[in-house]
């Protein structure tokens, strides 16, 4: 059986503060985008993972294998799985590629083994794999709080497209959070972004873009700022880094502008992808 593992972007990310357990309290607007890996899983004599990217781990360090083991422990089944992943989402990019893959594995196992459970139980399982996995499991535009486990989905219709541009270097999420200073950062208004998306208020979306992790990420990968400036120069109405980086995205209603910029940046050997919010396009 096959399943698409959809990437995400953060249209708004506020690092609210640091918790006593060392994790950061977050408030985010996350949306799934029409850009995905493809995971195939079949019941087999032993669990294995083949990949089209040699630099990715195929053992317990891979989120797919981790998700399988957590599902086995939780539900007590003995089935093993032969997995094959066609990887398209870049790593260390702020697009939740690994989390999306794990979420796809959870959905596939539920279908193959006909596991009947609640959304809340699956979210709890997903949280054990990684912070972004609960969101990727649901694949709905959401207000995301806590460390990623508190989801408030909402419906939205949008009329803009998105251009993803990833600098040559990625950003370690751990490194970005270690140097961010929540007290010193700007705190974008995620509730305002949510209202703008629900009301299809394009100007409101543009004015509400913000990411508290951006300064920390730029200090690690300065090319992020270069890409942001390029997209602004090309004429995108809104430009922001997604998650902990390093991918930058631009939003526009002008398809010709987007196509021109995409071709220019491809020629400069950046990773570039044209996309839109999954299921949220008029």
C-alpha positions as CSV (number, residue, x, y, z in Angstrom):
1,X,0.0,0.0,0.0
2,X,1.1,3.5,-0.8
3,X,0.7,6.8,1.1
4,X,1.7,10.4,0.4
5,X,3.7,12.1,3.1
6,X,2.9,15.8,2.8
7,X,5.3,18.6,3.8
8,X,4.2,21.6,5.8
9,X,5.1,25.3,6.2
10,X,4.7,27.6,9.1
11,X,2.9,30.8,8.1
12,X,3.4,32.0,11.7
13,X,5.7,30.7,14.4
14,X,5.9,32.3,17.9
15,X,8.4,31.0,20.5
16,X,6.3,31.9,23.5
17,X,8.9,31.0,26.1
18,X,11.0,28.2,27.6
19,X,9.4,25.6,29.8
20,X,10.8,24.1,33.0
21,X,11.5,20.8,31.2
22,X,13.8,22.5,28.7
23,X,11.4,22.5,25.8
24,X,10.1,25.7,24.2
25,X,6.4,26.6,24.4
26,X,5.2,27.4,20.9
27,X,2.2,28.9,19.1
28,X,2.1,28.3,15.3
29,X,0.0,28.3,12.3
30,X,0.9,25.3,10.2
31,X,-0.5,24.3,6.9
32,X,0.1,21.2,4.8
33,X,1.3,21.8,1.2
34,X,0.9,19.9,-2.0
35,X,4.5,18.5,-2.0
36,X,5.2,15.1,-0.7
37,X,7.3,11.9,-0.3
38,X,5.7,8.6,-1.2
39,X,5.9,5.7,1.3
40,X,5.0,2.1,0.3
41,X,4.6,-0.5,3.0
42,X,3.7,-4.2,2.8
43,X,3.5,-6.9,5.4
44,X,6.7,-9.0,5.4
45,X,8.9,-11.5,7.3
46,X,11.0,-8.7,8.7
47,X,10.9,-4.9,8.9
48,X,13.2,-3.2,6.4
49,X,13.4,0.2,4.7
50,X,14.8,1.0,1.2
51,X,15.3,4.7,0.2
52,X,16.1,6.6,-3.0
53,X,18.5,8.8,-1.0
54,X,21.7,7.2,0.2
55,X,22.4,9.8,2.9
56,X,19.3,8.9,4.9
57,X,19.4,6.3,7.7
58,X,17.5,3.1,7.2
59,X,17.6,1.9,10.8
60,X,16.1,3.0,14.1
61,X,17.2,6.5,13.5
62,X,14.7,6.8,10.7
63,X,11.3,8.2,11.8
64,X,9.5,5.5,9.8
65,X,11.2,2.6,11.7
66,X,10.7,4.5,14.9
67,X,7.0,4.9,14.2
68,X,6.6,1.2,13.4
69,X,8.3,0.2,16.7
70,X,6.1,2.6,18.8
71,X,3.0,1.3,17.0
72,X,4.0,-2.3,17.7
73,X,4.6,-1.6,21.4
74,X,1.4,0.3,21.8
75,X,-1.0,-2.1,20.0
76,X,0.9,-5.3,20.5
77,X,0.8,-6.6,16.9
78,X,3.6,-8.9,15.6
79,X,3.5,-7.9,11.9
80,X,6.6,-6.7,10.2
81,X,6.8,-4.4,7.2
82,X,8.9,-4.0,4.1
83,X,9.0,-0.2,3.5
84,X,10.1,1.8,0.4
85,X,10.4,5.6,0.5
86,X,10.6,7.9,-2.5
87,X,12.1,11.0,-0.8
88,X,11.4,14.4,-2.4
89,X,11.2,16.7,0.6
90,X,14.7,18.0,1.5
91,X,16.1,17.4,5.0
92,X,17.0,20.1,7.6
93,X,14.6,22.3,5.7
94,X,11.8,23.3,8.1
95,X,9.3,21.3,6.0
96,X,8.8,18.4,8.4
97,X,9.8,15.8,5.9
98,X,10.8,13.2,8.5
99,X,7.7,13.8,10.5
100,X,5.5,13.5,7.4
101,X,7.1,10.1,6.6
102,X,6.4,8.9,10.2
103,X,2.8,10.1,10.0
104,X,2.3,8.3,6.7
105,X,3.6,5.1,8.3
106,X,1.1,5.4,11.1
107,X,-1.8,5.9,8.7
108,X,-0.7,2.9,6.6
109,X,-0.4,0.6,9.5
110,X,-3.8,1.6,10.7
111,X,-5.3,0.8,7.3
112,X,-3.4,-2.4,6.7
113,X,-4.1,-3.9,10.1
114,X,-7.6,-2.3,10.4
115,X,-6.8,-0.7,13.7
116,X,-9.7,1.1,15.1
117,X,-8.7,3.9,17.5
118,X,-9.4,7.5,18.4
119,X,-7.8,10.6,16.9
120,X,-6.6,11.5,20.4
121,X,-4.8,8.1,20.8
122,X,-3.1,8.4,17.5
123,X,-1.9,11.9,18.2
124,X,-0.4,10.7,21.5
125,X,1.4,7.9,19.6
126,X,2.6,10.4,17.0
127,X,3.9,12.8,19.7
128,X,6.2,10.0,20.9
129,X,7.9,9.9,17.4
130,X,8.4,13.7,17.1
131,X,7.0,17.1,17.7
132,X,5.6,17.7,14.2
133,X,4.2,14.2,13.7
134,X,0.8,14.9,15.2
135,X,0.3,17.8,12.8
136,X,1.5,15.7,9.8
137,X,-0.8,12.9,10.9
138,X,-3.9,15.2,10.6
139,X,-2.8,17.1,7.5
140,X,-5.2,20.0,8.2
141,X,-4.4,23.8,8.6
142,X,-4.1,24.2,12.4
143,X,-3.3,26.4,15.3
144,X,-0.5,24.3,16.9
145,X,0.5,24.9,20.6
146,X,2.6,23.4,23.3
147,X,5.6,21.6,21.8
148,X,3.4,20.6,18.8
149,X,0.9,18.2,20.4
150,X,-2.1,20.6,20.9
151,X,-3.9,21.0,17.6
152,X,-6.8,23.2,16.7
153,X,-7.7,22.5,13.0
154,X,-9.6,25.0,10.9
155,X,-10.9,25.2,7.4
156,X,-9.5,27.8,5.0
157,X,-9.7,28.8,1.3
158,X,-6.8,30.6,-0.2
159,X,-6.1,32.1,-3.6
160,X,-2.3,32.4,-3.5
161,X,0.6,30.1,-4.6
162,X,3.8,29.4,-2.8
163,X,7.4,29.1,-4.0
164,X,9.8,27.1,-1.8
165,X,13.5,27.9,-2.0
166,X,16.0,26.1,0.1
167,X,19.5,27.4,0.6
168,X,22.3,24.9,0.0
169,X,22.8,24.4,3.8
170,X,20.2,23.2,6.2
171,X,19.6,24.2,9.8
172,X,19.6,21.9,12.8
173,X,16.4,22.4,14.7
174,X,18.2,21.6,18.0
175,X,20.8,24.3,17.2
176,X,18.3,26.9,16.3
177,X,16.3,26.4,19.5
178,X,19.5,26.4,21.6
179,X,20.4,29.9,20.6
180,X,16.9,31.5,20.3
181,X,16.1,34.0,23.0
182,X,12.3,34.1,23.4
183,X,12.4,37.3,25.4
184,X,14.4,39.2,22.7
185,X,12.5,37.9,19.7
186,X,9.5,39.4,18.0
187,X,6.2,37.6,18.7
188,X,4.0,37.4,15.6
189,X,0.2,37.2,16.1
190,X,-0.8,33.6,15.1
191,X,-4.5,34.2,15.9
192,X,-4.5,37.1,13.4
193,X,-3.0,34.8,10.8
194,X,-5.6,32.1,11.5
195,X,-8.4,34.7,11.1
196,X,-6.9,35.9,7.8
197,X,-6.7,32.3,6.4
198,X,-10.3,31.5,7.5
199,X,-11.6,34.7,5.9
200,X,-9.4,34.4,2.8
201,X,-7.9,37.8,3.6
202,X,-4.8,37.9,1.5
203,X,-3.5,41.2,2.8
204,X,-4.1,39.9,6.3
205,X,-2.0,36.8,5.6
206,X,0.8,38.9,4.2
207,X,0.9,41.3,7.1
208,X,0.7,38.4,9.7
209,X,3.7,36.4,8.4
210,X,6.3,36.0,11.2
211,X,8.8,33.5,12.6
212,X,10.5,33.9,16.0
213,X,13.2,31.4,15.0
214,X,14.3,33.3,11.9
215,X,17.1,35.4,13.5
216,X,18.6,32.3,15.2
217,X,18.5,30.4,11.9
218,X,20.1,33.2,10.0
219,X,22.9,33.4,12.4
220,X,23.6,29.7,11.6
221,X,23.0,29.9,7.8
222,X,23.3,33.4,6.5
223,X,22.2,32.4,3.0
224,X,18.6,32.4,4.4
225,X,18.7,36.2,4.4
226,X,20.1,36.2,0.9
227,X,17.2,34.0,-0.4
228,X,14.7,36.2,1.4
229,X,16.0,39.3,-0.2
230,X,16.0,37.7,-3.6
231,X,12.3,36.7,-3.3
232,X,11.4,40.2,-2.2
233,X,13.3,41.7,-5.1
234,X,11.4,39.3,-7.5
235,X,8.2,40.8,-6.2
236,X,6.6,38.3,-3.9
237,X,4.1,39.9,-1.6
238,X,5.1,37.9,1.5
239,X,8.4,36.1,2.3
240,X,9.2,34.0,5.4
241,X,11.4,31.2,6.6
242,X,9.5,28.0,7.4
243,X,9.9,26.3,10.8
244,X,13.6,26.3,12.0
245,X,14.8,26.6,8.4
246,X,16.4,26.7,6.1
247,X,13.7,26.8,3.5
248,X,12.3,30.2,2.6
249,X,8.9,30.6,0.9
250,X,7.3,33.4,-1.1
251,X,3.6,33.9,-1.6
252,X,1.9,35.6,-4.6
253,X,-1.2,35.6,-6.6
254,X,0.8,36.2,-9.8
255,X,1.6,32.9,-11.5
256,X,3.8,34.5,-14.1
257,X,5.9,36.2,-11.5
258,X,6.2,32.9,-9.6
259,X,7.3,31.0,-12.8
260,X,9.9,33.6,-13.7
261,X,11.4,33.6,-10.2
262,X,11.4,29.8,-10.1
263,X,13.3,29.5,-13.3
264,X,15.9,32.1,-12.2
265,X,16.6,30.4,-8.9
266,X,16.7,26.9,-10.5
267,X,19.5,28.2,-12.8
268,X,21.4,29.3,-9.7
269,X,21.1,25.6,-8.4
270,X,18.8,26.2,-5.5
271,X,16.2,23.6,-4.5
272,X,13.0,25.2,-5.8
273,X,9.4,24.0,-5.8
274,X,6.1,25.6,-6.8
275,X,3.2,24.5,-4.5
276,X,0.1,25.6,-2.6
277,X,-1.8,24.9,0.6
278,X,-3.2,21.3,0.4
279,X,-6.9,21.4,-0.1
280,X,-7.2,25.1,0.5
281,X,-7.2,26.5,-3.0
282,X,-10.1,28.4,-4.7
